[in-house]
Amino acid sequence: MFGSDILELMRFVAVAFVLSSLLAVGCECSSAPPTNTCHATTDCASGLECVDNHCTTPRDAAIDALVSHVDANLPDAFVAPVDAARIDANCIPVTCATSETCFDGIDNNCDGHVDEGCTCVPGSTARCLPGMPDPSTPRCSWGEMMCVGSGDFGAWGACSGGSGTDGGTSLYGCRRIGIMGAPGALASSNFQAWLEMQGAIVTRFQDTAAAPELHIEELNTFDLVVVDWLQRLYSMDEANVLTAWVNAGGGLVAMTGHDSGATADRQISLLATLGPNYVRVPCTAGCGTGEVCDGGICVLNGPATLLPNATTGDGSGGTLPPVTFNGGLPVSVPASMTSFVPMAQIGTYVVGAAGPIGMGHALLFGDEWIEFDSEWSTMMAIPTFWANTVHYASPDPMIAPACP
């Protein structure tokens, strides 16, 4: 009996080693998305093959043959719990789960409903992909669903739309961007339409003085939140909600509004527990060197010099040229947050900073001129800056979690 146990243990170790080798060779279990897209193996570099529209390392035929041989000669009890039918070459699950996962927009259990049983804020929208997760589906094939209900919380409605016409290659990759606050006047009011032209799914929220209390369920419907012209002050509880969302992986880009800092106390209240924040000094307290008094607030006028940063690269190893900055505020960062670094300055003032916060990323910019069409339509640095910032604050995710 003892000898039989040893033999079975040896067989188990053997097949575990073979299967781990197979997964290491045929499945690159990385949290980063595949970067090389393809339609045929001829599109890939030498030594790679096209699988699910991505160039990937081919499986070793000898290992496949060995695993088949071992599987054929082992009792059923030793068959691996994870097999090729469940996970494709890019580590994306392709079978139905037994339960639904909230906030991923996927019909995990393949029952025709997306994120059922998940809490949401009525009126908010989110992207969705009904049916079995398909690793070859472009992200821009996703549709949209709306949260319905009459109380503070509701349930997700049906998933509809989604054309996939751009094959998932849009600049912003169909990210769900929430613009928090009201639009400015004239040239700034089409910022949402411009983001949508880049391939994002954009929703404005919290855009009136009567906006309801901010809940994390509302933030969870977005990949990236852009703070625009806030219309009210926020409580400490609401500030904690935003901070928790960023720490859990959310992307945040904050600007100061459209009134030369006059109402930037609203931004300051929202960011109260995040760490980095804006510096808003009344003129009566005395403005610093280089600052001017505008509407009772000490402000800075640029242009702002961009510093080397993941958000400011020009694509060729250099840094983008200065950008417009009029009537904006300095940015402060706690000394303990050493990885949250300046990315823009005017003289000795830091007017932009970016960095990781928990599992998320944030960027604070002390002005709002970078969202005006008079800037992004005439200054090539602005669209490049926004593309860098969107991808930095909201890194590309996989369509579904890799190798669970």
SULNORUR-V856532 format. One record per helix or strand. SS is the DSSP state (~ for helix, > for strand). FROM is the first residue (numbers start at 1). LEN is the number of residues. Records with the same first field share a line. If there is no record, write none. Layout:
SS=FROM-LEN + FROM-LEN
This chain:
~=2-25 + 41-3 + 61-12 + 76-3 + 139-3 + 186-3 + 191-7 + 216-4 + 236-12 + 265-6 + 283-3 + 369-3 + 373-4 + 380-14
>=37-1 + 48-4 + 54-4 + 87-1 + 92-2 + 106-1 + 120-1 + 125-5 + 143-6 + 154-3 + 160-1 + 176-5 + 182-1 + 201-5 + 224-4 + 229-1 + 251-4 + 277-3 + 282-1 + 292-3 + 297-5 + 304-3 + 313-1 + 319-1 + 323-1 + 326-3 + 330-3 + 341-6 + 349-9 + 360-6 + 402-1
